[in-house]
Amino acid sequence: MEIILKKDVENLGFADDVVTVKDGYGRNFLIPQGFGVLATASAKKVLAENLRQRAHKEAQAIADAKATAEKLAGVELKLSAKLGQGNKLFGSINNANVADELAKSGVVLDKKFISITGGTIKAVGHYSASVRLHREVVVNFEFDVVAEA
């Protein structure tokens, strides 16, 4: 079954992509939840026209994403957290904490676009994360987790 995605779906595709999924997944989840519509011939024609009209806006979005990527490359990020025994943290550091710290540095990003390598952080050290600013612009950056003074 071919579906035209209305919204970005993790591990499937981005908005306005035509994807092939199993019938049950499309009929029972994607369409009722509003994540996609059935890809009929007329729906594909409407999509093609919309994509043509959106090409200029897309170029501007990519330029904005690249500008944000340059700002992100210049940021040196250090997160402080309470330390328990050894190098273990009380609690953990996740993408929401990284997004908050980036906002303090002047780079405002939504937490859902930040992916920390290895998942949540539970120890002091040097870590890396990737940020998806646009479907074509993904930036990797590194940060440190240090003990709170």
N, C-alpha and C positions, 0 to 999 in steps of 0.2 A: 504494500500500500504506500503510495506517495503522499506526503504531507508537506504543506507549506507552513513553516514555523512563523508564528506571530511574535514570539518572544524567544530570547536566548534560553536554550535548555542545556544544562550541564551534560557533558559527554555525548551530546547528540548533534547540536549545531547552533547557529546563530539565527537571529530574526531574519526572515525573508529567504532562508535557505530551503531548497527542496530536498527532503530526505526520504529515504525508503525505510520504513519500519514494519514490524509485524502488525498484522491486522488488528489484533486484540489491543496492543499498546496504543495504536492510533485511535481506534474507535472507543476504547474504554478509558483512556487517560488523557491523551494529548488534546483531542477535540473537545471533550466535555470541560476540561480545565481551562480552555481558552488559549492553550499553547500553540495550536495549529489549526489549519483548515484542510480539507480534502483538496488535493491538487488535480482539479479538473482542467480541461483545455482552456475554458474561459478564465479560470482563476490564474492559470499560468500566463495568459495574455495580459491580464490586469497587473500581475506581478512584474512582468517585463517592462510595461509602461511606467510603473512606479519606480522601478530601479533605474530606468533611463533618466527620469526626472530628478532622482536623488543622487546622481553621480557627482554633481558639483558639490552638494552638501557633504558627501562622503569624503571628498578631497580635503575640504576644510576641517572635518573631524579628524582625519589622519594628521593634518598639520598641527592641530591643537594637541593631539596625543603625543606627537613627537616633541613638542615644546614642553609638555609636562614631563616627558621622559628625560629631557635634558635637565630640568629642574631637579628631578629625582636623583639623577646621577651626581649632582653636586651636594646632596644632603648626606651628612654623616650622622647616623642614628645610633643613640645609646639609650637602651631601656633599663631603668633601675627597678629592682624587685627585692622584696624581703627574702633573706636567705636563711635556710634551716641548717641541718647538719650536713657537713660536706659541701658540695656545690649545688645541692638541691634547693629548689625554690619552694616557698609557701605558695601553693596554687600553681598557676602556669601562665605563660605568655601565649596569646593567640593572635590571629589576624586583626581582631578588634583593637587590641592594645597597640599593635604596630600602626594601625590607621590613626588612632588618637595621637600617637607620638609624631607621626608624619604631619598631622594637622597643626600641631604646635610648631613644627618647622616650616610651615607655609605651603605644604603640598597637601591639598584636600582630596582624599580618595575614599571611595566606598569600600568597606571592609570585605565585601564579597568578591572584589577584584584582586585581593591580595591572597597569595597562596604560599604558606611557609613550607620550605622543604623539610619533610619529615613530620609534619603536623604541628601539634602544640609543643611548646618548649618548656621543659621542666628542670633545666640546669643552666648555670652561668656559662657563657661562652660566646663564640663567634658563629653567626648563623646567616643563611641566605634565604631570600624570598623572591617570588616572581609576581609581577603586577601586570595584569592584562588591562591596558588602557584602551585598546581597540582590538578588533579581531586580527588586525595585521601588525599591531604594535604591542609586543610583550617585552617588559624590562625586568632584568634580574638585578637585585641590589643586595648589599650585605649590611648587617647591623650587629651590634654587640648587646648582650645582656649582661649587666654588671650588678654587683651587690649594692643594696641601698646603704648609704652612709649612716 
